[in-house]
C-alpha cells in the first residue's frame, strides 16, 4: 500500500512501522523522521531524490530501505548511522561513488543494480552478515580483495560490468552458491553458429500473457506452421538484476536439448519494437512451481507453501533431473547461476522442468581449475535444494533415505570448496541411493 504525502504531513501515519511514498519527490520529507520510534520499513522508490538529510540516522529502528529509480549520484554515507539496517536497495540511480564508511557492517542484502559504480570501497569487507550483493549493470573493472572477508556471501551478481578477471579468492568463499558474471570481458562469448532456428515474429499470433519476469514477458502464441501452441518470451531489452537479456538468450540456446530443460524451438525478432525473443515449447498445465522466490526475511533462500509435502520418490525424481541437467550444462561450459526451486516446475510424480537462464554465465570449460571451481559453486546451490526438499519430506521420521540425502547435502557444502563433489559424482550417489531401495 502506497501512503500519501498529505497523510504524512498531517500526522496520520504516526506510529506506523512501514511507509511507502512515491510522489515525484525532489526533497526528502523531513516528517519521516518523526516516525523514528516505530519505522522499520521505508520505500521511497520512483521519486527524484538525490540526497538524504544529515540526521537520517534518527531512524534507529529502520531495517529495510528501498530508494530505487531516483537521482542519487553518491551512495548516502548517513545510511551507516542506522544500526539495524538489514536491506538497502538503490537500483537504477546514477551512483558513481560509495564513500568508504557508507556501507554499514550490519547489512545482509545490498542492491546497487544499474548504476555507474566503478569501484567498491575496501570497507565492504567489514560486512560480516552480507549474504546477497547485487551489482549488475555498473562500471566495475575489479573486485576489492576485502570482499573475501564476507564469508556469509551466498549470492553475487556481477553481470554487465567491465571485469577483466575474477580473483582466485572468490572461488573459495564458503557460502557462495549463486554467481552471475555474464556480459564481462572475463566470460566466454557465445559459440559461433549456435543460434536457434529463426521464426518470423509476424508469423506468430500472440495470445494471452502467461507470465512476466525481470528480463521479459511470456505469451502463448500459435502459428499456421505449428501443430501446437507455443510460448514466446519477448525480452525487454534493459539490464536486469541478472544481466543482459541477450546473454540469457545465447545461454538458453547453447544449453541445447535435455529432458529436464524447457525445449527451445527457435528465436524471433519483433522488428517494429526492436525486441528479440525465444520460442519455446508450451509447458503442460499440470506442472506447478516447486518453490517461491526468497522473501525479505529469507534473503537468499526460497520459501515454500506451508502445506507442501513431497514423498521420497518425488524428491529423488527432482534431484536426479536437476543433477543431470546441471552436469549437462557444465559440460557445455554454462553455469546456470540461479539453481533455485522457484525456477523448477514439477508434476505429481516429481518429473521436473528447469528454466530461466537470466543469470547464466558462459565460461571456459577447457580451463580445468576454473571450470572445477565454477561447478563447485553451483554444487553448493544444489546442496541448498537438497536441504529444501528434505524440509518438505513427508515422512515424520529421519529414516535411512533422509540420512543418505543429508550426507550428500553436507558434502555439497564442505567449506573446503575444492573437495565438494562434481555433478557427475552427485549423479552416481543418487543412483546408489536408488539401488539400495531406500525409497
Secondary structure, DSSP 8 states (H G I E B T S, - for coil): ----HHHHHHTTTTT-SEEE--S--SS--GGGGGGTTT--EEE--SS------TTGGG-TT--EEE--SS--SEE-GGGGG-TT--EEE-TTS---EE-TT-S-TT-SEEE--SS------GGGGG-TT--EEE--SS------GGGGG-TT--EEE--SS------GGGGG-TT--EEE-TTSTTS----TT----B--GGG-EEEEEEEE-SSEEEEEEE-TT-SS-EEEEEE--S--SS--HHHHHHHHHHT---TTB--EEEEEEETTTTEEEEEEE---TT-EES-B---TTTTTS-B--TT--B-HHHHHHHHHHHHHHHHHHHHTTEE-S---GGGEEE-TT--EEE---TT-EE--TTSHHHHHHHHHHHHHHHHHHHHHHHHTB--SS--HHHHHHHHHHHHHT-SSGGGS--HHHHHHHHHHHHHTT--
